[in-house]
Amino acid sequence: MFAMRPATEADTPAVAAMITARCDWMEQQGLESWRENVDDLAGQAGSGFMWVLTAGERIVGCTTVTAQAPPKDWTLQEAEEPALYLFTTVTDPAYREHKPGTLIALWAVDQAARQGRQWVRRGCFFPALVEYYKTQGFALVKEQDRRAGHLYLLARRAQYLDLDSLGLTTTAPGQDTEG
């Protein structure tokens, strides 16, 4: 059973360890990693915007969720549409068989619907991630050239999903993560 819950500052070391494990895996695959940014990324745990995916007490994934469109990514009209935006989604490679990234994405799609939002949007700089996100139901909306690289922007309509059938629950702070 997996659960999504808001991250807290106390989660920072576990989030950092999970991101470091992902960096190790990425580097073994010959991919760029976030190793230089582990502390900054993990430090977002206390920001109020990060959510973590847990398996029991272990953090196996995280994502940053906002309702604010990133500047320059979306047009004014698009930014006015109610949406959730996912950033810096990272998962523990030891849990790959459980597809934690997909669980996080589907949770966000359901959360957006429950909040009365129309979209879940995300961006990435790697074509392989675009293909992976498409398997989660996201569609490539547009591309932009940035100083950091070529940015791909994707979106998926919000919809209610049966997360229980996926073995996923959402817990609020202080709530038992087993239920």
N, C-alpha and C positions, 0 to 999 in steps of 0.2 A: 504494500500500500504506500502510495506517495501522497504528500500534502504540500500545498503551496501556502506560504505564510509571509507576512511582512518581515523583512530582515531587521535586525537590531544591531547596534554597535557591538554587542557581545558576540555577534556572528562573524566579525571581521577576521579573526584568525582562521576559522574554518573555511570561510569564503576564499581567503588567500591561499590556503592549502589546496582547495579544489581547483582554483584558477592555475596554480603552479602545476598541478597534475595535468591539466589540459595543455599548458605550455610545453611540458615534457613530451606529451603525445604529438603535438603539432610539429615540434622540432624533429622528432623521430620520423615523421612523415615527410620531412623536407619543406615544411610550411613555415611562414612567418608566425611568430607568436607575440603575445603581449607581455613577455617576461619583464621588460623594463617598466611596465605599467601595473604590475600586480598589486602593489600597495595602494595606488590610486584607485584602481577598480574595486578592490576589496574594501577600501575606505568608504565607498558609497553605501555600504551596509547600514550605516547610521544616518543616512540622508533622508529617510522616509519615503524614498522612491523605489528602493530595491525590494524585490521579492525573492525568496529562496524556495527551491524544491527540495523536500526532505524525504528520505527513506528512513523511517524511524527517527533517530536523533541525528543522522548523518546528512549534511548538506551535499546534494548531488547536482545542483544547478542553481543558477541565479539569473535574473534579468532586471533591468531597470525599466520602470513603467511610468510614463507621464501622460497627461491629457493635453499637453502643450506641444504644438507642432514645432519642430526644429526650424529655426530661421533659415531661409534660402532653400529648404528641401521641398516645400509644398507651396502652391500658389495661395493667395489670400482666400480664394473661394474654397480650396481644399482644406485649408487650415480652419475655416469656419465650420466645417462638417465635424460633428462630434466623433472623436476617435481616441483610441489608446495608441501610444507609440512605444515600441519596444527597442531598447538599446542594450548593448553589451550583454547579450545572452551567452552564458558560458555553462558548460556541463562537464561532469566528471566522466572521463573516458572509461572508467571501470564499469559504468552503468550503461554503456552504449546499447547493449541488447534490449534495454527497456525503453529506448528512444526518449530520453529525458528532454531533449530540445523540442521534440514534437509535443510532449505533454505540456511543456511551458507554453508553447504557441497555442495549443487548443484551449488551455486554461484562459489565456488572454482573450481569445475569440469569444468564449463564454462570458467572461467578466465584462467585456465591452457590451455585449447584449444585455446583461443584467443591469448595467449602468445606463442603458438607453442610448448607447453610442452606435454609430453606423459602421465604423471601420476599426481594424487593427492595422497599423502601418509600421514598417521597419525599413532600415537601409543597411547596405553592406558594401564592401569594396571588392569582393571576390566572386567571380562567376560561378564557382563550384557551390558557394553558399546560396546564390540565386536559385540554382537547380534544386538544392536541398529544400529551400523554403517553398518552392513550387510544389514539392511533394506534400507539404503541409496545407496546401490550398491557397497559398499566396500567389498573386499575379504580379508580374513586373509591370509597373506603371510608367516609369521613365528612368532616364539615366542622365547624370550630370558629371562634368569634369570638375574636379576640385584639386586644390593644392596637395591634399593627402592621397589623391588617386581618383580613379573612375568610380563614381558612386551609383549604385543601383537602388532604386526605391520601389518597394513592393507594398501591396495592400491586400487585405482579405476582409470581406464583409463580416460583421459581427453576427453571431448566431448562438442560440441556446444549444448546448451540447450536454449529453449524458456523461458527465465526467466520472460518475461512480462506476460506470461500465468499463472505464479505462483504469480503475483503481486509483483515482485521484480525488482528493478532497481539498477544500480551502479552509484554513483555520485562521482565526483572528488571534491577535496577541493574547497570551495567557490561556488560550484554549488548548485542550489536550490534542496533540498531533495524531493520536491513534484514531480519532473519531472523525 
